[in-house]
Amino acid sequence: MGRLSEAKLGTVRLLIEQAPDSTLRSLESALAASSGHDELGDLLHGMCRSERADRRARQTVFAPIAPLARKPEQRFSGLSFPPDILKLIWRGIKQIEPERVAMAVAEANQPPSEDPSPVFDELCLACVEALRDRDAVAFEPARQRLQHEGREALHRFTLLMELSPVIRSVLPRLDAWVRNLSGDNAAGVRLAFRDACAKDDEGGFLLMEVFYAHLVEPWQVLRLISAVMDRPNERFLAASEMAAFPERLMADIDLRIDTLRKFDANRGAEGGAATAASAYIATQEIAEFEQWIELQREAPWHKRLTDQKKALALAAEQRLKEAEKLVDQALPVQARNGPARGLRPAPKLTDEPNYAVVRKAEGILAFIDESRSAATYGGFGAMRQKVSEAISDRLDRYAEDLIDRLCHDDEEDTSVPDARIRAYLEIAAGFLGLTRDPKSAEIVRRRAAAA
């Protein structure tokens, strides 16, 4: 490669800064393969390495609040800030504190340590001062970006940055807290909450927002609230600032029930599995309420959750009722007339399989398969079991008839090609894998191959 002018290098540098993480990794790997052979290639490789190190430092410094600045599709509903805000803040602090930023980059790109470098918290606190200082021109883009989000956004973001030392110190214990709220763990939650409240009246609430954003299962925030408030009753919690979390989770349950009602089987197995996963989350959210909050009869939350459990079960049962009909359409049988009415109907093989219908059947069967964990607590376990067994028995008989047809094709109507019979057999095997287990599907496939 030849040399690039400073203007072109500036353009390349800007493109590298704007590249997604995955693209940057791929570019660095590609340039590393040819390093040492070309001066310009080495320069570009160095720029990629420097940018990745810089991003790693930014992520480490702002780790306490980073989940609050994710893209909407990457986060559970809750307090959020613009996805680009951390980039704007980082750009500003690099101008004001270049030496400490350089230290942070060096520390962040070392092997992880149990004791994070104090420079990470120092930079967060320096950002707080700059955000509050109207004369800090380097932070004006960040201030304007936050103010555009609403009157409280700048205040809350600044306060969260101020809470970063508290948050960073407890994040490694967060998973242990939600797994086991024993005496020591509960005491740790209360202590962190007290330290956050000491910073600002809204500190405790914002701490819970951070926990909510960091948790793999955000609904488990109710456990932490319960620990802080000593398993509060519904009316007490509803009157507190923490009521936002239960209200948010109940709204999420409503959305998940609505998703189940509107389930589109045309999305196939992937859609069925996603709907079942959503229903499972709804049952987990309801369970958290019942375990960690003292619900009171005739109180609004108790009544709403009771109605939601009924609605969830009803919506699931409506989907289950569609399953046998769709399987019948995907694997049709001959009509039973006259003396044959009492006999088992034979597969109808006059037409090629309708794969649009097959996909719909796969969608509902995937829902049945993946909803196993949600069914019992969700109130539709008995019906799910009944439907699953009925379909499995029907598939066993259907597959048996098709295999028998392959084995004795000389005695049957040879107008039906073997390829069509095997196509229906493969569909039946796939359905069995969803309604029973993959082993049953494999047995059918082996028998079909042997036939």
N, C-alpha and C positions, 0 to 999 in steps of 0.2 A: 504493500500500500504506500501511497505517497503521503506527503504532509497535508494537514488541514489548516486553514487559516483560523485565527482566533475566533472570528465570527462563527465559522462552521463548527468549531469545537464547542462554542457556547451553545449552539443549537443542539448538538449531540448530547451535551451535558443536561440540557433541559429535557430532552426526550428520555434520557435515562432516569432522571428524577421523576418523570411522570409515568414511567412504565409500571405495570402491575408487578407484584412480587414474583409471580410464576414466570413472567416474561424475563424479568431481570435475572432470575436464577438460570434460565435456559441460555440467555445471552452470555452470562459469565462462564458457564460451562463450555459453550462453544468457543469463546475466546481463549479459555485456559488451554484448550487442546492445541492451539497454535502459538502459545506464549513462547517468547525467546527467539522467535524467527522473524518478527516484524516489529519495528519500533512503534508504528501507529497502532498495531494490534495490541501490543503491550500497554500502550497508553489507555486504550479503550477498556482493556481488561482491568486496569488499575482503577479507572473511573467506576466500573461496575462493582468492584470489590469495595471501594470507598462508599458507594451509595448503599450497598447492602449493610455494611458496618454501621452507617449512619442510621438506617432504618431500625436496625436491631437496638441501637441505643435509644432511639425515640420510643420504641415499644417498651423497653425496660423502664425508662424514666417515668413514662405515663401509664405503666401497667395497672396501677390502682383504679384508674377511671377509663381505661381503653375500651372496655365492652360497652360503655355508654355512648361511644362515638362510632358504632358499627353502622353499616348500611341497614335500612329497615328490614330487608329480607333476611338479615343475619342475626336478628335479635328478637327476643320475646318482648311483648308490649310493655312499656314502662318509660321512665325518664330517659330522654335521649338528647344528644347534641348532634350538630352537623357532622357527617363522616369526615370532612376535611379539616375540622377544627384543630386537631392535634398537629397536623402538618403546619398550619398557620402559627400555632403557638411555638412549635419547634423552630420554625424559621425566625421568629422574633427573638427567642432566647439565644439562638446562635449569634445574633448580632450584638446582644447585650452582654452575654457571658461566654465568649468564645473559648476561654481557657478551661472553664469548668465543663463546658460541653465536650471539649477534647478529652478531658479526664473521663467523662461519662462514656464516651465512645470506646475508649481503651478498656474501661472496666466491664462494660456490657459485652464486649467481645472476648472476654476471658471465660474459662470454665465456670459454671454456676457455683455460687458460694451460699452457705447457710446464712451468712451475715451480709446483706446487700451493702454496697458502698454508700456511705452517707452523702456522697455527691448527688445521688438520685433525688433524695428528698430536698437537698439544698437547691437544686434546679427547680423543683416544683414550687418551693417557697419563693424563689426569685421570680417565677412566673406570676405568682399571686401579687407581688409588689408591682410588677410591670403592668398587669391588667388593671390595677387600681390607680395607677399613675397616668393621668391623661397626657402627660408630657412624654411618655414612652412611645415615640412614634412607631417603633418597630412592631408594637403590639396593636396598632390601630386597625389593621385588617381583621385580626382576631376579635377585637372588641365589636367592630361593626357586624361581623358574621354572627356573633352571639346575640347582639341586640336585635338583629333581624328576626331571630327566633322568638322573641318575646321579652317582656320587661324583666322576668325573673331569670332568664337563661344566663345572663352574665353573672348575676349574683350567685346563682347556684353552682355554676361551673367554677367560679373563683373559690367558693367555699370548699368545694370538693378537692380542688388542688391544694388548699390549705390543710385538708384532712388527709392528704396522701401519706404522711408519715404514720398516722394511726392505721390507715387501711393497709399499707404495705406490711406493717408488722404483724397483722392478724390474718392476712389472706392465706398463708401456708396452713393455717389451722381450720380454715373454713369447712373443708370436706369432712374433717374429723368431727367438727361441731354438729353438722347435720346428720352424721351417721350415729352419733351417740351423745345425747345431751345429758351426760352424767353431771355430777356436782361440779367437778373442775371445769368441764367444758361450758356448762351453763354460766358459771362464774366468769369465765373468759369473755363470753358474749356480753354479759352485763357490764363488765369493765370497759370493753371497747365502746359500748354504747354510751357509758358515762363520759369517757374521754372525748367522744364526738360531740356530745351535748355541751361540754365545757367550752368548745370553740364557738358555738352558736346555738340558738334555740332550735334551729332547723337541722343541726348536725346529726342528731340521732336518726331522723327520718332519712336524710341523705345517705347515711351509712347503710341503712337497710336497702336503699335503692342500689347501692354499689354491690351489696351481697346478692341482691336479686339478679343483677346483671351478670355476676360472676358464676352463679350456681348453674351446674349442668341441668338441673331440674329446678327452675326458678320458683315453682310453687312451694318448695321446701323453705322459703323465707318465712312461712307461717311458723315453723319450728323455732326460728330465731326470735321472732316477735313473741312467741309464747314463753320462751325462756326469759326474755327481758321483762315481760309483764306478768310472769308467774301464772301461766295458763288462764288468760282472762276470759270472763264470760262475754257473750256476744254483745250485750248492750254497752259494756264498758269499752270494748275495743272499737265498736262502731262510733263512739263519741270522741275517739282519740285521733291524732294525726295519722296513726298507722292504719286507719280504716281504708285508706287508698289501696292497700295491697289486697285485702279480701275482696273489695269491690272489683278490682281489676281482674282477679282470678275468676270470680263468678261471671264476669262479662266474657272471659275467655271460654268458660264452660259453655255458655250460650252459643258462642261462635262455633264451637266444635260440634255441638248438637245439630246446629244448622247445617254444617258441612256434611254430617252423617245423613240428614234428611235429603240433601241435594246430591248425594253420591251418584256419580255418573259412571255406570259400568263400562261405558265405551273406553274409559281410560285403561282398561285391562288390569292385569295383575299388579302393576306398579301403583295404580290408583287405589285398588282394593287394599293393598298393604298400607298405603299412606293414610287412608281413612280409618283403618283399624288402629293404627298408631295414634291418630288424633283422638279416637274414642278412648284409648287406654290412658292418655294424658288427662282426659276429662275425669275418668274414674280416680286417678291419682290425686287430682286437685280436690275432688269431693272428699276423699279419704283424709287428706291433710286437714281439712276443716273439722271433720268429725273427731280426729285424734288430738288436735292441738288447741282447739277453741271450745270453750264450754257453750255449746249451742243451747238455746232456750226455746221451749215450745211456744208457739204463737208469736215468736219474735220474727222479724222480717227475713234474716239470713236463714234461719232454720226452715222456714216455709219455702224460701226460694230454692234452697238446696234439695229439699224433698221433691219439689216440682221438677227440678233439673234431673234428678235420678229417674223419675218416672218418664220424662221426655226422652232421656237417653235410651232407656230400655225399649220404649215404644218405637223410636226411630230405628234402632238396631233390628228389632223384630220385623219391621216393614221390609228391611233389606233382606233378611233371611227368607222371608216368604217368596221373594223373587227367584231364589236360587234354583229350586227344582224345575221351575218353568223354563229357565234359561238353559239348564242342562238338557232338558227334553228337546229344546229347539236345536241345540248344538249336536246332540246325538239322537236323531229321530228314530222312532220305531214304527212298524207297520200297524195300521188300524186293525182292531180285533172285531171280527164280525161272525155271526152265526155260531157254529159249533166250536170255533177257535177262540171264542170270547174268554173262556176260562184258562186258556193256555198263556204262557209267557210270550209277550209280543216279540217278534224277531226284529233285529235292526233293519231300518229302512235305508237301503244303499243305492237308490235310484239316482241320486244326485251327488255331486262332489260336496265336500264339507263347506259350510258357510262360515268362513273365518272371521267375519265381522261379528257373527253371533257367538262364535267360539271365544273371541276376545272379551265380549261382555260376560260370558259365563266365567271366564278366568278371573275377571275383576271381582265378581261377587264371591267366588270360591276362595280367592286370596283374602278377601275380607273375613270370611269364615275361619280360614286357617290362622291369620294373624291376630284375630280378636280373642284368641283363647285366654290371654291374660286379663283382658278387660271384661269378659263375659260374666264371670261369677259375681264380681263386685258390681258390675253394671246392671245386673238383674235380668240378663237374657241368656244365662248359661244353659238352662234346661232346654230352651228352644234351639239354641245353637247346637247342642249335642244331638238332639232329635233330628234336625235337618241334616247334619253332617253324616250321621249313621245311615239315614235313609238314602242319601245320595251315594254314599260309599257302596251300599248293597246293590243299588241300581247299576253302578259302574262295574262292579264285580261281574254281574250277570251279563252286562253288555259286552264286556271284554271277553268273557268265556264264550259267548255265542260267536263273536268274530274270530276267535282263535280256532274254534271248532269248524267254522266255515273255511278257514285257510287249510286246515288239516284234511278236510273231506270235500275239497272243491270239485272233485270228479262226480260227486253225488248231488251237487247243487247247481243252481243256475249260473253257468259260466259267463253270462253276459256282464257280470260285475267284475271288473278287473281287480287283481290282487292289490295293486297300488292304492286303489280307493279304500279297500278293506283295511290295509295297513295305515292309511291316513287317519281313518276313524279310530283305529286301535291306539295310535299315538296320542290322539286327542283324549281318549279315555284314560290312558296312562298318565298324561299330564294332570287331568282332573283328580285322579286318585292321589297323585303326589300332593295335591293341595288339601283334599278332604281327609286323607289318612296320614300318609308319610311317604317320603321319597323311596323307601325300600319297596313299598307296594307297587309304585310306578315302575321301578326297575324290574321287578318280577314279571310284570305284564310285558315289558319290552323284550326280556330274554325269551319268554315263551313265544312271542310273536316272531322273533328271529329264528327260533328253532323250528317253527311251523313252516 
